Amino acid sequence: MIRYTDDIAEVDEGMLHGFFVGWPQPPSAGQHLAVLRGSFRSVVAIDGTAARVVGFVNMISDGVLTASIPWLEVLPGHQGKGIGTELMRRVLEGTESFYSVDLLCDAPLQPYYARFGMASVPGATLRHPAALRGRAVRGDGRPTG
Ligand SMILES: CC(C)(COP(=O)(O)OP(=O)(O)OC[C@H]1O[C@@H](n2cnc3c(N)ncnc32)[C@H](O)[C@@H]1OP(=O)(O)O)[C@@H](O)C(=O)NCCC(=O)NCCS
């Protein structure tokens, strides 16, 4: 039985494993949890029987006009069951008042996001893989606690 929540206080590190499939250097569970807690909005799908998060999405935003969705992932064993769609529906709820909601993805996924009304546009990014090593710190370099 899958349930959804945006109350990340319900989530602990032990519920976050198996994500970032294929990443050479995945974030730690501590970093993952800090990202979910530090975001403007995060929604998780919880498998109640396993007490485990099986999907998540997070949004960062100025809270006024712009937002972006850095990460959306559903665990491999739970894909293709509409969980990603429900996470996107929930995270986008109420964002009609924003001018933009941006997301970077590989080209094959562009039709998936078109289902939510998202247009395909060119983009750019700057990445620092070394940031994924080490413990969870905030963007200002202070530990998350
Ligand atoms: C993309 C992802 C979040 C979708 O979640 P999900 O719960 O499996 O998706 P849903 O069940 O809501 O929808 C399934 C649809 O997505 C499509 N889809 C899933 N992954 C896809 C991919 N990599 N490329 C193209 N389409 C994809 C499926 O073909 C399916 O289409 P259908 O409805 O026509 O059969 C999930 O596959 C995932 O976590 N993938 C790995 C991480 C990732 O790529 N995240 C997105 C980063 S931008």
The ligand as an SDF file (V2000), in Angstrom:
LIG
                    3D

 48 50  0  0  0  0  0  0  0  0999 V2000
   11.0870    8.6300  -14.6910 C   0  0  0  0  0  0  0  0  0  0  0  0
   10.4350    7.9910  -13.4720 C   0  0  0  0  0  0  0  0  0  0  0  0
   10.4910    8.9420  -12.2900 C   0  0  0  0  0  0  0  0  0  0  0  0
    8.9710    7.6880  -13.8060 C   0  0  0  0  0  0  0  0  0  0  0  0
    8.3480    7.1580  -12.6380 O   0  0  0  0  0  0  0  0  0  0  0  0
    7.2630    5.9870  -12.7520 P   0  0  0  0  0  0  0  0  0  0  0  0
    6.5760    5.8560  -11.4610 O   0  0  0  0  0  0  0  0  0  0  0  0
    7.9240    4.7680  -13.3050 O   0  0  0  0  0  0  0  0  0  0  0  0
    6.3080    6.6230  -13.8880 O   0  0  0  0  0  0  0  0  0  0  0  0
    4.7620    6.4010  -14.1120 P   0  0  0  0  0  0  0  0  0  0  0  0
    4.3600    5.0230  -13.7090 O   0  0  0  0  0  0  0  0  0  0  0  0
    4.0180    7.5450  -13.5430 O   0  0  0  0  0  0  0  0  0  0  0  0
    4.7140    6.5590  -15.6850 O   0  0  0  0  0  0  0  0  0  0  0  0
    5.2780    5.5510  -16.4780 C   0  0  0  0  0  0  0  0  0  0  0  0
    5.5510    6.1140  -17.8600 C   0  0  0  0  0  0  0  0  0  0  0  0
    6.8080    6.8110  -17.8490 O   0  0  0  0  0  0  0  0  0  0  0  0
    7.5770    6.3920  -18.9520 C   0  0  0  0  0  0  0  0  0  0  0  0
    8.9980    6.4390  -18.6310 N   0  0  0  0  0  0  0  0  0  0  0  0
    9.5920    6.0460  -17.4880 C   0  0  0  0  0  0  0  0  0  0  0  0
   10.9300    6.1700  -17.5910 N   0  0  0  0  0  0  0  0  0  0  0  0
   11.1730    6.6550  -18.8210 C   0  0  0  0  0  0  0  0  0  0  0  0
   12.3590    7.0010  -19.5100 C   0  0  0  0  0  0  0  0  0  0  0  0
   13.5720    6.8710  -18.9600 N   0  0  0  0  0  0  0  0  0  0  0  0
   12.2420    7.4820  -20.7650 N   0  0  0  0  0  0  0  0  0  0  0  0
   11.0280    7.6120  -21.3380 C   0  0  0  0  0  0  0  0  0  0  0  0
    9.8570    7.3070  -20.7400 N   0  0  0  0  0  0  0  0  0  0  0  0
    9.9470    6.8250  -19.4900 C   0  0  0  0  0  0  0  0  0  0  0  0
    7.1560    4.9640  -19.1480 C   0  0  0  0  0  0  0  0  0  0  0  0
    7.4320    4.5600  -20.4750 O   0  0  0  0  0  0  0  0  0  0  0  0
    5.6660    4.9920  -18.8890 C   0  0  0  0  0  0  0  0  0  0  0  0
    4.9730    5.3470  -20.0470 O   0  0  0  0  0  0  0  0  0  0  0  0
    3.4640    4.8170  -20.3090 P   0  0  0  0  0  0  0  0  0  0  0  0
    2.6040    5.4480  -19.2510 O   0  0  0  0  0  0  0  0  0  0  0  0
    3.1500    5.3190  -21.6830 O   0  0  0  0  0  0  0  0  0  0  0  0
    3.5140    3.3380  -20.1830 O   0  0  0  0  0  0  0  0  0  0  0  0
   11.1120    6.6340  -13.1080 C   0  0  0  0  0  0  0  0  0  0  0  0
   11.1280    5.7980  -14.2420 O   0  0  0  0  0  0  0  0  0  0  0  0
   12.5310    6.7870  -12.5740 C   0  0  0  0  0  0  0  0  0  0  0  0
   12.7350    6.9740  -11.3930 O   0  0  0  0  0  0  0  0  0  0  0  0
   13.5220    6.6810  -13.4730 N   0  0  0  0  0  0  0  0  0  0  0  0
   14.9330    6.7640  -13.0510 C   0  0  0  0  0  0  0  0  0  0  0  0
   15.3210    8.1550  -12.5590 C   0  0  0  0  0  0  0  0  0  0  0  0
   14.9450    9.2190  -13.5630 C   0  0  0  0  0  0  0  0  0  0  0  0
   15.1820    9.0910  -14.7590 O   0  0  0  0  0  0  0  0  0  0  0  0
   14.3660   10.3070  -13.0190 N   0  0  0  0  0  0  0  0  0  0  0  0
   13.9890   11.4500  -13.7970 C   0  0  0  0  0  0  0  0  0  0  0  0
   15.1120   12.4170  -13.8520 C   0  0  0  0  0  0  0  0  0  0  0  0
   14.6660   13.8640  -14.7860 S   0  0  0  0  0  0  0  0  0  0  0  0
  1  2  1  0
  2  3  1  0
  2  4  1  0
  2 36  1  0
  4  5  1  0
  5  6  1  0
  6  7  2  0
  6  8  1  0
  6  9  1  0
  9 10  1  0
 10 11  2  0
 10 12  1  0
 10 13  1  0
 13 14  1  0
 14 15  1  0
 15 16  1  0
 15 30  1  0
 16 17  1  0
 17 18  1  0
 17 28  1  0
 18 19  1  0
 18 27  1  0
 19 20  2  0
 20 21  1  0
 21 22  1  0
 21 27  2  0
 22 23  1  0
 22 24  2  0
 24 25  1  0
 25 26  2  0
 26 27  1  0
 28 29  1  0
 28 30  1  0
 30 31  1  0
 31 32  1  0
 32 33  2  0
 32 34  1  0
 32 35  1  0
 36 37  1  0
 36 38  1  0
 38 39  2  0
 38 40  1  0
 40 41  1  0
 41 42  1  0
 42 43  1  0
 43 44  2  0
 43 45  1  0
 45 46  1  0
 46 47  1  0
 47 48  1  0
M  END
$$$$
